[in-house]
Amino acid sequence: MTAHSAADIRRGLWLGLLGIVIFAVTLPMTRLAVGTPDAPQMSGVFIAMGRALVAAALSALFLLATRAPWPSRQQLLPLAMTAAGVVLGFPLLTSIAMRHVEAVHASVIVGILPLATAAVGALLHRQRPSAGFWLCAGLGSALVVAFAVLRSGSPGGAVSINLADLLLLAAMLCAAVGYGYGARLSQHMRAEHVICWALVMALPLTLPLALATWPAAPLKATAWWGFAYLAVFSMWLGFFAWYRGLALGGTVRVSQVQLVQPFLSMLFAVPLLGERLDAVTVGFGLAVIATVFIGKKMPVNAVLHTRLPPKV
């Protein structure tokens, strides 16, 4: 397990916070780009594949400019997992979901991401979270599901959950896997190169899908502005800070700064989209963040491998 100095941890937390501020605008900008059921703009597939395509072009230039070495054979699978999580899975699932839910609503679902990231990081780094950690993870997940059911709007008060919320929950799992593998790669290669190689590796999928789903009808300028932010900041520059922060401070520890992401997303959604904050949404958001905060205080121990004495 990698030891982190106090200075590295401090730098990692600040870089992680910068990445989270950039990511916090992702949901409102996705809503701008995808539109609403009454006024649709870009398709979710185009947003996901198109933003990855633009970021891949920027990545190729950056890799050439920095004379990045080719990934080793051992790094290919972790890069593929990173790409599957944060280049393909998370953008595609959130882009499809965000046409049907407001950014404020989706921000509560995002509240479960810190514990998911910490759990994936602990598994990848062969750490063993305590029972208290998993109890908080389960409670936080239950709160998110309860909020989604409460806001499902099912007729007659039937218990159900919207498909959009299921997509968002799946997106959180994809993000956690992509964050975990990307953080592990950042221990052995430049953090900036991790997301760049992941984006370049995904080109055989993102290029044809982006071209096939290119918008045929004229779109609002705000939709293109939202798309531009997603491509340059959410899909590219944000990961420069985020993966560097995870590498310096440790995935389990730095993922705690994700605590502020739901409320930052809510705050950005108010001026950008004209959405409202209500007491129920804020209450569930606070409750989810409280479980995450308590869970991050629970011990996470290294798995000790005992070596048996040789037979004589």
N, C-alpha and C positions, 0 to 999 in steps of 0.2 A: 504494500500500500504506500502511495507517495506521501511523504511528509511535506507539509506546507508551512513556510515561515510566517511570522506575524505580518511582515510587510507584504508578502505575496497574498495573504488572506485579505488584507485591507484593500490592496489594488484589485483583487478579484471581485470583492463585493461592490466596489465603485464601478468597475467595468460591467459587472452583471446588472447593476441598477441602470446604467446607460442603455444596455441592450433591452431591458424590460420596458423602459420609457418608450423606446422605438417600437417595440412589439405591442404596447398598449394601444397604439393608434390603429393597429391592424384591423380589428373588428369594425370600428366605425368606417374606415376607408373601404373595407370589403363591402359593407352595406351601401356605401355611395356607388361603388362600381357595379354591384349586382342589381341594385334597385329593389323594388318591392313587387309583390304580386300584382298590384294595380298599375305600377309603372316600371316594368322590367327594363333593365339595361343590358349589361353583358351577361353571358351565360357563366355559370359557375365553373364549367370545364375550361372555358377560354381564360378566365381570370387565373385559375390555378396553373394551367400550362403556359399561358402567355407571360405571366410574371416570372416563371422559372426560365423561360426562354430568354427574356431580356437580361435577367440576372446571370444566365449562363454566358451570354455574349460578353458582359462586363467581366465575368470570372476568367474567361479565356484570355482576355487582354491583360488582366492582372497577373495571371499565372505566367504569361510570357514576359511581362515587364519585370517580374521578380525572379525569373529563371527558376521556377519551382521544379523540384525533382519529381519524376514520375512516382506515383504511389507504388509501394512494394506489393508483392503478392499477398502478404499477410494483411495488408491494409484494405484490400479490395472488398472483402465481405463487410467490415465495419463501415466503409464508405457507402456500400450499397444499402445497408440498414439505415444509415443517416439519411440518404436520399429518399428511401421509402417512407421515412417518418416525416421529415420536415420539408422536402421538396415536392413530394407527391401526395402523401396521405393527408397531412394537416391542411395544406392549402385547398385541396380538392373538397374535402369534407366540410370545411368551414365556409367555403365559397357557395356550395350548394345550400347549406343550412341558412346562411345569413339573409337570403331573400325572404325567409319565412319567419324570422324572429328579429326583434330589435337588438341593437348592440348592447343596451343596458341589460336585457335579459340574458344574452349570451355571456356577458361578463361574469355572471354568477356561476355559470357552468365552468368557466375558465378557472374559478377559484380552486378547483380540485387539482390543477396542474402541478403546483409545487410538491405535494406529497407524491404524486405519480412520478415526477422527475426524480425525487429523492429515493423512491423505492427502486426504480430502474437503475439509478446510479449505484445504490447499495448492492444490488444483485451483480451488476457488471464488475464492481470493484471487490467482490467477494466479502462484503460486509454483512453483518447480521443485525438488522433493526430489532429493537426490543418489542415485547408484546404490547407495551403502551403505544409505541409508534404505530403498529398495525391497527390497534384499537381506534386511534385518532383518524387513521386513514379510512377505516370503515365508517366511522361516524361522519366524517366529512363527505364521503361519497353518498351516504344515506341522505344527508341534508341537501345535496345537489339534486338527487333523484326526487326528493320530496318537493323541492321547489319546482322542478320541471313538471311533476304531476299536478301540483297546485295550479300552475299557470297553463295547463294543457287546454283548458277551455272546453272540456268534453261535455256534451249535452247530458242533462239529468244528473250531473255530479259523478259520472262514472270515473273510476280510477283508470287512468291511461297516461301515456307519455307521448309527446309529439315526435314524429320522425326526425324533425330538425334537431331536437334535443339529443336523440340517440346518435345522430351524426356528429354533434358537437362533443359528446362523451367519447366517441370513437376517435375524434380528432385529437382529444387530450392524450389518449393513449399513444397515438402516432407521434405527437410532439415529444412526449416523455421518452420514447424509444430513440427518436432522432437526437434529442438533447444528450441522452446518456451515451450513445455510441460516438457522437461528435465530441463530447467532452473527453472520452477516453482516447480518441485519435489526437486530440489537441495536446496530449502529453508527449506525443512522439513526432508531431509535425506542426508547422505554423498554424495557429488557430484560423487565420484567414484562408489558408489553403484548404482546410477541411471542407468548408461550405462551397468553395469554388470547385473542388474536384467532385463533390457530390452533385452539384448543378451540371457540370460537364458530363458526368456519367449518365445523367437522366435525359440528355438530349435526344437519344433515339426514340423516347416516348414523348417528350414535351414538344419537340419541333413539329412532328406531323399532326399532333392533336391540336396545337395552337393554330396552325394554318387551317386545319379542317373546320375549326369552330370560330374563325375570325368573324367579328360582327358584320352582318350584311346591311343593317339599317343604321341611319345616323343616331348618334348617342349624345347625351348631355356632356358638356365640358367637364362637369363635376365627376362624371363616371371615369373619364380619362385621367383626371387628376388623382382620383382614388387609385386607379390601376397603376399609375406611375409611382405613387408612394409605395404600394405593395411590392413592385418590382425592384426598386432601388434600395429602399430602406428595410421593409419587412423581410424580403427574400434574400438580401445581400448584406448591406452594411450593418444591420442589427446583429447578425451572426458574428461579425468580426469582434465586436465587443463581448457578446454573450459567451462564445466558446473560449475566448481568452480569459474571461472571468472565471468560468467553470474550471479551466485548466489550472489557473493560479490558486484559487481558493478552495477547490474541491467541489464536486457535483452536489453532494448532500448538503454542504454548508451554504454554498452560493445560491442554490435553488430557493433558499428562504426569501430572497429579495423579490421573488415572484408574488409574495404576499400583497404587494402594492398594485399588481397589474390589474386585478378586477376593478378596483376603484378608479385607477387612472383611466381605464377604458370607459367606465361610466361617465367620468368627468369630461372626457373628450367627446363622448357621444352627444352630450347636451348642446354645445355650440355648433358642432359639425352637422348634426342630424335633427336638432330640435326635439330630442327625446326628453322624457320626464323621468325623474327619480321618485319612486314611491317608498313608503315605509316598509312594505313587505320585502321588496327587492333589496333595500339597504340592510334590513334585518337579517335576511338569509345570507347576504354577502358577508356581513360581520360575523355571523355564526360559523360560516365555512372558514373564514380566515382565522378565527379563534381556534378551531380544531387543528388547522395547519400549524399555527404558531405553537400550540401545546405539543403537537406531534414532533415538531423540529427540536424540542427540548428533550425528547426521549433519547435514551442512549442508542447509538449505532456502533456496534463493536465489530472488529475484524474477526474473520473466521480463522481460527487457529488450526493449522494442519500438524498433527502430531505424527512424528516418524517412529515407526516401530523399530525396536533394536534388532540388529541382524541376528539371524539364527547361527548358532555355533554347533 
